[in-house]
Amino acid sequence: MSQQLIVPKVRTVAHIALGGAGINMVRSYRENQSLDNQRFLANEAFFYLDTSLANLGNVSFDEVYLLPEADGSGADRSKNAHAFYAKLPEVMLKLPKADHYILSFSLSGGSGAAFGPLLLERMLSEGYSVCTAGSYDVSSIKRITNAISTLQGLQLTVGRVKRPIAMSLIENDPDKSLAENNVVPKFVINALSYLMSGKNDHLDGSDIVHYFDYHKVSHQQPSLVLLEAHVREEDLKAVGHAISYAALMKSHDLKPPRISCDYDTLGFLPEGEGASQNNYYFTLSAERLNVLLKRIQKLQGEVEQQKKVISSATDITTTLAGQVDDATGLVF
């Protein structure tokens, strides 16, 4: 009589990319996946939302929601926000069905920085398991201002939905290429797919839910928190106190590093042939986010000073060498 073995239920993670930066990040992640890590990944679905086709070449129409009658946002967050908000019920119906969702977008652009927070709030309010992989730019006053406004809005969202917002937040380096700046965000969403896969021993669905909704199992109140993924213990130790901590160990023979935290959970990656070379450590931290917010607040002060400086070309029309032609407006 043959025995029927219990097989873990593999979960689905949907990567939702919003705006040009988010789409570039997720497409790069998807296109560069190797066969080596398939045994650790969740079942993955992909969906892209934007206001133009500029970043969607060779993407299946079935995986795209394009805001009708739009042609980009040009870093103006308000330009298409109301139109997208009105379409949220339609967008929700088109999202792929999944156990967990990762929303990827830039806080500094026009489309993603508006669509991301709007969709995130709707999903959180309806009980979805969702976190974000975000980035921001400091390349111009407009980009910095957008990032600040987006973060302020996300903090207000926490108060409305009464759930934490777990956000990976990476500052783009203006001296690096698009591909180089995508390295860390891609690592984070890859590691999150491992964490949420359902393939890990000792880690069930409630462990994942409580990792993100830590307020259900700790004294901590919901807040905007920084989501980080590490493979080195020294980076983990640098976090200090974490509100929520999850460890994925590559072997059952290993004990996870201990850190100060309010909630912790532990899982073991699939072993055997092709076993992982790394352990993975995930933290949610308000203290680490505060460090980042202080830097952004400093940038905000610099922005306000720069806004006071009005640049204009020297007016040379006061000493016209020729005459203004009434018909054409040209000077001859």
Sine and cosine of phi, psi and omega as CSV:
sin_phi,cos_phi,sin_psi,cos_psi,sin_omega,cos_omega
0.00,0.00,0.85,-0.53,-0.05,-1.00
-0.98,0.19,0.55,-0.83,0.03,-1.00
-1.00,-0.03,0.62,-0.79,0.08,-1.00
-0.99,-0.16,0.89,-0.46,-0.07,-1.00
-1.00,0.03,0.54,-0.84,0.04,-1.00
-0.97,0.22,0.80,-0.60,0.02,-1.00
-0.93,-0.37,0.77,-0.64,0.00,-1.00
-0.85,0.53,0.57,-0.82,0.06,-1.00
-0.99,0.16,0.93,-0.37,0.02,-1.00
-0.96,0.28,0.76,-0.65,-0.04,-1.00
-1.00,-0.08,0.31,-0.95,0.01,-1.00
-0.96,-0.28,0.73,-0.69,0.11,-0.99
-0.91,-0.40,0.80,-0.60,0.05,-1.00
-0.97,-0.23,0.82,-0.57,0.07,-1.00
-1.00,-0.05,0.92,-0.38,-0.03,-1.00
-0.96,-0.28,0.91,-0.41,-0.04,-1.00
-0.97,-0.23,0.77,-0.64,-0.06,-1.00
-0.82,-0.58,0.82,-0.57,-0.01,-1.00
0.98,0.20,0.16,-0.99,-0.11,-0.99
-0.87,0.50,-0.72,0.69,-0.04,-1.00
-0.91,0.42,-0.69,0.72,0.02,-1.00
-0.90,0.44,-0.65,0.76,0.02,-1.00
-0.91,0.42,-0.70,0.72,0.03,-1.00
-0.87,0.49,-0.63,0.77,0.00,-1.00
-0.90,0.43,-0.77,0.64,-0.09,-1.00
-0.95,0.32,-0.62,0.79,0.05,-1.00
-0.89,0.45,-0.67,0.74,0.02,-1.00
-0.89,0.45,-0.67,0.74,0.05,-1.00
-0.86,0.51,-0.73,0.68,-0.07,-1.00
-0.92,0.39,-0.68,0.74,-0.10,-1.00
-0.96,0.26,-0.30,0.95,-0.05,-1.00
-0.95,-0.33,0.24,0.97,0.05,-1.00
-0.92,0.40,0.62,-0.78,0.04,-1.00
-0.95,-0.32,0.29,-0.96,0.03,-1.00
-0.94,0.34,-0.35,0.94,-0.09,-1.00
-0.88,0.47,-0.55,0.83,-0.09,-1.00
-0.97,-0.24,0.12,0.99,-0.03,-1.00
-0.87,0.49,-0.54,0.84,-0.05,-1.00
-0.95,0.33,-0.23,0.97,0.01,-1.00
-0.98,-0.22,-0.33,0.94,-0.11,-0.99
-0.98,0.21,0.47,-0.89,0.21,-0.98
-0.93,0.36,0.23,-0.97,0.30,-0.96
-0.89,0.46,0.73,-0.69,-0.12,-0.99
-0.86,-0.50,0.66,-0.75,0.12,-0.99
-0.84,-0.54,0.41,-0.91,-0.07,-1.00
-0.71,-0.70,0.62,-0.78,0.02,-1.00
-0.52,-0.86,0.65,-0.76,-0.12,-0.99
-0.82,-0.58,0.75,-0.66,0.02,-1.00
-0.82,-0.57,0.75,-0.66,-0.02,-1.00
-0.35,-0.94,-0.01,-1.00,0.00,-1.00
-0.93,-0.36,-0.01,1.00,0.06,-1.00
-0.45,-0.89,0.17,-0.99,0.00,-1.00
-1.00,-0.03,0.11,0.99,-0.16,-0.99
-0.85,0.53,-0.52,0.86,-0.05,-1.00
-0.92,-0.39,0.28,0.96,-0.15,-0.99
-0.89,-0.46,0.32,0.95,0.02,-1.00
-0.85,0.52,0.74,-0.67,0.03,-1.00
0.92,0.39,0.31,0.95,0.10,-0.99
-1.00,-0.08,0.61,-0.79,0.01,-1.00
-0.92,0.40,0.70,-0.71,0.03,-1.00
-0.87,0.49,-0.45,0.89,0.00,-1.00
-0.92,0.39,-0.30,0.95,-0.04,-1.00
-0.96,-0.28,0.24,0.97,-0.13,-0.99
-0.81,-0.58,0.66,-0.75,0.26,-0.97
-0.87,-0.50,0.90,-0.45,0.00,-1.00
-0.95,-0.32,0.84,-0.55,-0.03,-1.00
-0.87,0.48,0.82,-0.57,-0.04,-1.00
-0.86,0.50,0.59,-0.81,0.11,-0.99
0.86,0.51,0.48,0.88,0.06,-1.00
-0.90,-0.44,0.44,-0.90,0.06,-1.00
-0.60,-0.80,0.89,0.46,-0.02,-1.00
1.00,0.08,0.18,-0.98,0.02,-1.00
-0.87,-0.50,-0.26,0.97,0.07,-1.00
0.83,0.56,0.66,0.75,0.01,-1.00
0.93,0.36,0.15,0.99,0.04,-1.00
-0.99,-0.13,0.98,-0.21,-0.07,-1.00
-0.89,0.45,-0.49,0.87,-0.06,-1.00
-0.99,0.14,-0.26,0.97,-0.16,-0.99
-0.86,0.50,-0.72,0.69,-0.06,-1.00
-0.88,-0.47,0.14,0.99,-0.10,-0.99
-0.89,0.45,-0.72,0.69,-0.04,-1.00
-0.91,0.41,-0.61,0.79,0.01,-1.00
-0.91,0.41,-0.65,0.76,0.02,-1.00
-0.93,0.37,-0.65,0.76,0.02,-1.00
-0.85,0.53,-0.66,0.75,0.01,-1.00
-0.91,0.41,-0.44,0.90,-0.04,-1.00
-1.00,-0.06,0.02,1.00,-0.07,-1.00
-0.83,0.56,-0.67,0.75,0.04,-1.00
-0.85,0.53,-0.63,0.77,0.04,-1.00
-0.93,0.38,-0.67,0.74,0.01,-1.00
-0.88,0.48,-0.69,0.72,-0.03,-1.00
-0.86,0.50,-0.59,0.81,0.01,-1.00
-0.94,0.34,-0.46,0.89,-0.06,-1.00
-1.00,0.04,-0.27,0.96,-0.02,-1.00
-0.88,0.48,0.62,-0.79,0.07,-1.00
-0.90,0.43,0.54,-0.84,0.04,-1.00
-0.97,0.25,0.76,-0.65,-0.05,-1.00
-0.41,-0.91,0.27,-0.96,0.07,-1.00
-0.99,0.14,-0.57,0.82,-0.02,-1.00
-0.66,-0.75,0.46,-0.89,-0.02,-1.00
-0.77,-0.63,0.65,-0.76,0.11,-0.99
-0.86,-0.51,0.89,-0.45,0.02,-1.00
-1.00,-0.09,0.83,-0.56,-0.01,-1.00
-0.91,-0.42,0.82,-0.57,0.02,-1.00
-0.29,-0.96,0.32,-0.95,0.10,-0.99
-1.00,-0.01,0.61,-0.79,0.07,-1.00
-0.99,0.13,-0.12,0.99,-0.17,-0.99
-0.96,-0.27,-0.15,0.99,-0.07,-1.00
-1.00,0.00,-0.33,-0.95,-0.02,-1.00
-0.98,-0.21,-0.80,0.60,-0.07,-1.00
-0.98,0.21,-0.85,0.53,-0.06,-1.00
-0.87,0.48,-0.61,0.79,-0.05,-1.00
-0.95,0.32,-0.26,0.97,0.12,-0.99
-0.99,-0.16,-0.74,0.67,-0.05,-1.00
-0.91,0.41,-0.65,0.76,-0.04,-1.00
-0.84,0.54,-0.83,0.56,0.02,-1.00
-0.88,0.47,-0.60,0.80,0.00,-1.00
-0.91,0.42,-0.73,0.68,0.01,-1.00
-0.93,0.38,-0.64,0.77,0.01,-1.00
-0.86,0.51,-0.73,0.68,-0.01,-1.00
-0.89,0.45,-0.67,0.74,0.01,-1.00
-0.88,0.47,-0.69,0.72,-0.04,-1.00
-0.93,0.37,-0.66,0.75,0.04,-1.00
-0.90,0.44,-0.67,0.74,-0.03,-1.00
-0.92,0.39,-0.41,0.91,0.01,-1.00
-0.99,-0.11,0.12,0.99,0.15,-0.99
1.00,0.00,0.16,0.99,0.01,-1.00
-0.93,0.37,0.47,-0.88,0.17,-0.99
-1.00,0.06,0.95,-0.31,-0.14,-0.99
-0.55,-0.84,0.65,-0.76,0.13,-0.99
-0.69,-0.72,0.06,-1.00,-0.08,-1.00
-0.77,-0.64,0.51,-0.86,0.17,-0.99
-0.89,-0.45,0.96,-0.27,-0.11,-0.99
-0.89,-0.45,0.32,-0.95,0.11,-0.99
-0.63,-0.78,0.26,-0.97,0.08,-1.00
-0.51,-0.86,0.38,-0.93,-0.05,-1.00
-0.91,-0.42,0.51,-0.86,0.11,-0.99
-0.86,-0.52,0.44,0.90,-0.12,-0.99
-0.98,0.17,-0.27,0.96,0.01,-1.00
-0.42,-0.91,0.28,-0.96,0.03,-1.00
-0.86,0.50,-0.67,0.74,-0.01,-1.00
-0.88,0.48,-0.69,0.72,-0.02,-1.00
-0.90,0.43,-0.67,0.74,0.01,-1.00
-0.91,0.42,-0.70,0.72,0.01,-1.00
-0.87,0.50,-0.68,0.74,0.04,-1.00
-0.87,0.49,-0.70,0.71,-0.02,-1.00
-0.88,0.48,-0.69,0.72,0.00,-1.00
-0.89,0.46,-0.73,0.69,-0.01,-1.00
-0.90,0.44,-0.63,0.77,0.01,-1.00
-0.90,0.43,-0.69,0.72,0.02,-1.00
-0.90,0.43,-0.65,0.76,0.04,-1.00
-0.87,0.49,-0.66,0.75,0.03,-1.00
-0.91,0.42,-0.62,0.78,0.01,-1.00
-0.91,0.41,-0.61,0.79,0.05,-1.00
-0.90,0.43,-0.62,0.79,0.07,-1.00
-0.92,0.38,-0.56,0.83,0.04,-1.00
-0.87,0.50,-0.66,0.75,0.02,-1.00
-0.82,0.57,-0.69,0.72,0.01,-1.00
-0.90,0.43,-0.54,0.84,-0.02,-1.00
-0.98,0.20,-0.66,0.75,-0.09,-1.00
-1.00,-0.04,-0.25,0.97,0.02,-1.00
0.86,0.51,0.57,0.82,0.09,-1.00
-0.70,-0.71,0.48,-0.88,0.05,-1.00
-0.92,0.38,0.43,-0.90,0.19,-0.98
-0.90,-0.43,0.92,-0.39,0.02,-1.00
-1.00,-0.07,0.89,-0.45,-0.10,-0.99
-0.78,-0.63,0.85,-0.52,0.25,-0.97
-0.98,0.18,0.78,-0.63,-0.14,-0.99
-0.70,-0.72,0.92,-0.40,-0.08,-1.00
-0.89,-0.45,0.76,-0.65,0.08,-1.00
-1.00,0.10,0.84,-0.54,0.04,-1.00
-0.94,0.35,0.67,-0.74,0.03,-1.00
-1.00,0.00,0.88,-0.47,-0.03,-1.00
-0.90,0.43,-0.26,0.97,0.01,-1.00
-1.00,-0.02,0.02,1.00,0.00,-1.00
-0.93,-0.37,0.38,-0.93,0.02,-1.00
-0.97,0.25,0.20,-0.98,0.06,-1.00
-0.84,0.55,-0.70,0.72,-0.01,-1.00
-0.90,0.44,-0.65,0.76,0.00,-1.00
-0.92,0.38,-0.64,0.76,0.01,-1.00
-0.94,0.35,-0.34,0.94,0.00,-1.00
-0.99,0.10,-0.14,0.99,-0.10,-0.99
-0.87,0.50,-0.78,0.62,-0.06,-1.00
-0.93,0.37,-0.74,0.67,0.05,-1.00
-0.84,0.54,-0.62,0.78,0.03,-1.00
-0.90,0.43,-0.64,0.77,0.05,-1.00
-0.88,0.48,-0.68,0.73,-0.05,-1.00
-0.89,0.45,-0.74,0.67,-0.05,-1.00
-0.94,0.33,-0.47,0.88,0.10,-1.00
-0.92,0.40,-0.73,0.69,0.00,-1.00
-0.90,0.45,-0.61,0.79,0.02,-1.00
-0.91,0.42,-0.58,0.82,0.07,-1.00
-0.89,0.45,-0.62,0.78,0.10,-0.99
-0.87,0.49,-0.75,0.66,-0.08,-1.00
-0.88,0.48,-0.64,0.77,-0.12,-0.99
-1.00,-0.06,0.08,1.00,-0.23,-0.97
-0.92,0.39,-0.48,0.88,-0.14,-0.99
0.99,0.11,-0.03,1.00,-0.04,-1.00
-1.00,-0.06,-0.07,1.00,-0.12,-0.99
-1.00,-0.04,0.75,-0.66,0.07,-1.00
-0.89,0.46,0.56,-0.83,0.16,-0.99
0.97,0.25,0.07,1.00,-0.09,-1.00
-0.80,-0.59,0.94,-0.35,-0.02,-1.00
-0.96,-0.30,-0.01,-1.00,-0.08,-1.00
-0.88,0.48,-0.61,0.79,0.00,-1.00
-0.92,0.39,-0.54,0.84,0.06,-1.00
-0.87,0.49,-0.67,0.74,0.00,-1.00
-0.94,0.35,-0.69,0.72,0.02,-1.00
-0.84,0.54,-0.72,0.69,-0.06,-1.00
-0.96,0.27,-0.41,0.91,0.10,-0.99
-0.88,0.48,-0.70,0.71,-0.02,-1.00
-1.00,0.08,-0.66,0.75,0.03,-1.00
-0.99,-0.12,0.87,0.50,-0.11,-0.99
-0.88,0.47,-0.38,0.92,-0.02,-1.00
-0.91,0.42,-0.31,0.95,0.01,-1.00
-0.97,0.24,-0.35,0.94,-0.10,-0.99
-0.77,-0.64,0.23,0.97,0.02,-1.00
-0.57,-0.82,0.10,-1.00,0.02,-1.00
-0.99,0.16,-0.14,0.99,-0.06,-1.00
-0.95,0.31,0.61,-0.79,0.06,-1.00
-1.00,0.01,0.43,-0.90,0.04,-1.00
-0.85,0.53,0.64,-0.77,0.04,-1.00
-0.39,-0.92,0.12,-0.99,0.17,-0.99
-0.98,0.19,0.83,-0.56,-0.08,-1.00
-0.77,-0.64,0.47,-0.88,0.01,-1.00
-1.00,0.07,0.82,-0.57,0.04,-1.00
-0.99,-0.12,0.83,-0.55,0.02,-1.00
-0.76,-0.65,0.54,-0.84,0.08,-1.00
-0.84,-0.54,0.70,-0.72,-0.06,-1.00
-0.72,-0.70,0.42,-0.91,0.19,-0.98
-0.89,-0.46,-0.28,0.96,-0.01,-1.00
-0.98,-0.19,0.70,-0.71,-0.01,-1.00
-0.90,0.44,-0.57,0.82,-0.01,-1.00
-0.90,0.43,-0.56,0.83,0.06,-1.00
-0.94,0.34,-0.62,0.79,0.05,-1.00
-0.89,0.45,-0.72,0.69,-0.02,-1.00
-0.88,0.48,-0.51,0.86,-0.02,-1.00
-0.93,0.38,-0.27,0.96,0.00,-1.00
-0.91,0.41,-0.52,0.85,-0.08,-1.00
0.98,0.21,-0.84,-0.54,0.01,-1.00
-1.00,0.00,0.76,-0.65,0.08,-1.00
-0.93,-0.37,0.63,-0.77,0.13,-0.99
-0.93,0.36,-0.68,0.73,-0.05,-1.00
-0.71,-0.71,0.68,-0.73,-0.09,-1.00
-0.66,-0.75,0.78,-0.62,0.07,-1.00
-0.79,-0.61,0.71,-0.71,0.04,-1.00
-0.87,-0.49,0.71,-0.70,0.13,-0.99
-0.90,-0.43,0.94,-0.34,-0.07,-1.00
-0.99,-0.12,0.56,-0.83,-0.05,-1.00
-0.98,0.18,-0.20,0.98,-0.02,-1.00
-0.53,-0.85,0.57,-0.82,0.08,-1.00
-0.92,0.38,-0.25,0.97,-0.01,-1.00
-0.99,0.15,-0.10,0.99,-0.08,-1.00
-0.97,-0.24,0.59,-0.81,0.10,-0.99
-0.98,-0.17,0.63,-0.78,0.00,-1.00
-0.95,0.31,0.52,-0.85,0.11,-0.99
-0.88,0.47,0.55,-0.83,0.02,-1.00
-1.00,-0.10,0.70,-0.72,0.13,-0.99
-0.68,-0.73,0.32,-0.95,0.07,-1.00
-0.94,0.35,0.81,-0.59,-0.03,-1.00
-0.38,-0.93,0.28,-0.96,0.05,-1.00
-1.00,-0.05,-0.51,0.86,0.02,-1.00
-0.59,-0.81,0.66,-0.75,0.04,-1.00
-0.64,-0.76,0.43,-0.90,0.06,-1.00
-0.54,-0.84,0.40,-0.92,-0.14,-0.99
-0.69,-0.72,0.66,-0.75,0.09,-1.00
-0.65,-0.76,0.26,-0.97,0.01,-1.00
-0.82,-0.57,0.82,-0.57,0.01,-1.00
-0.90,0.43,0.42,-0.91,0.06,-1.00
-0.83,0.56,0.72,-0.69,0.00,-1.00
-0.98,-0.20,-0.17,-0.99,-0.01,-1.00
1.00,-0.06,-0.35,-0.94,-0.04,-1.00
-0.87,0.50,0.74,-0.67,-0.02,-1.00
0.97,0.24,0.41,0.91,-0.01,-1.00
-0.87,0.49,0.42,-0.91,-0.02,-1.00
-0.89,0.45,0.58,-0.81,0.08,-1.00
-1.00,0.05,-0.17,0.98,-0.10,-0.99
-0.79,-0.61,0.46,-0.89,0.32,-0.95
-1.00,-0.01,0.39,-0.92,0.01,-1.00
-0.80,-0.60,0.71,-0.71,-0.03,-1.00
-0.81,-0.58,0.74,-0.67,-0.06,-1.00
-0.84,-0.54,0.72,-0.70,0.02,-1.00
-0.73,-0.69,0.53,-0.85,0.20,-0.98
-0.90,-0.44,0.83,-0.56,-0.12,-0.99
-0.64,-0.77,0.78,-0.62,0.14,-0.99
-0.98,0.18,-0.58,0.82,-0.03,-1.00
-0.90,0.43,-0.68,0.74,0.01,-1.00
-0.92,0.39,-0.58,0.81,0.06,-1.00
-0.91,0.40,-0.61,0.79,0.01,-1.00
-0.87,0.50,-0.60,0.80,0.05,-1.00
-0.87,0.48,-0.70,0.71,0.00,-1.00
-0.92,0.39,-0.65,0.76,-0.01,-1.00
-0.91,0.41,-0.56,0.83,0.05,-1.00
-0.90,0.43,-0.61,0.79,0.06,-1.00
-0.91,0.43,-0.67,0.74,-0.01,-1.00
-0.92,0.39,-0.60,0.80,0.06,-1.00
-0.90,0.43,-0.59,0.81,0.07,-1.00
-0.90,0.44,-0.66,0.75,0.06,-1.00
-0.89,0.45,-0.60,0.80,0.01,-1.00
-0.88,0.48,-0.66,0.75,0.05,-1.00
-0.88,0.47,-0.65,0.76,0.02,-1.00
-0.92,0.40,-0.60,0.80,0.02,-1.00
-0.89,0.46,-0.71,0.71,-0.01,-1.00
-0.88,0.47,-0.59,0.81,0.05,-1.00
-0.93,0.38,-0.66,0.75,-0.02,-1.00
-0.92,0.38,-0.51,0.86,0.01,-1.00
-0.91,0.42,-0.40,0.92,-0.01,-1.00
-0.97,0.23,-0.27,0.96,0.01,-1.00
-1.00,-0.02,0.94,-0.34,-0.01,-1.00
-0.99,-0.17,0.88,-0.47,-0.03,-1.00
-0.99,-0.13,0.69,-0.72,0.08,-1.00
-0.46,-0.89,0.43,-0.90,0.02,-1.00
-0.95,0.32,0.50,-0.86,0.06,-1.00
-0.87,0.50,0.74,-0.67,-0.02,-1.00
-0.98,0.21,0.95,-0.31,0.00,-1.00
-0.98,-0.22,0.08,1.00,-0.02,-1.00
-0.97,0.24,-0.20,0.98,0.00,-1.00
-0.96,0.27,-0.27,0.96,0.01,-1.00
-0.80,-0.60,0.85,0.53,-0.03,-1.00
-0.88,0.47,0.75,-0.66,0.04,-1.00
-1.00,0.10,-0.42,0.91,-0.01,-1.00
-0.87,-0.50,-0.40,-0.92,-0.03,-1.00
-0.87,-0.49,0.57,-0.82,0.04,-1.00
-0.99,0.14,0.82,-0.57,0.04,-1.00
-0.98,0.22,0.85,-0.53,-0.08,-1.00
-0.89,0.46,-0.56,0.83,-0.08,-1.00
-0.97,0.26,-0.67,0.74,-0.12,-0.99
-0.96,-0.29,-0.35,0.94,-0.08,-1.00
0.99,0.13,-0.04,1.00,0.03,-1.00
-0.97,0.22,0.38,-0.92,0.06,-1.00
-0.98,-0.21,0.82,-0.58,0.01,-1.00
-0.88,-0.48,0.00,0.00,0.00,0.00
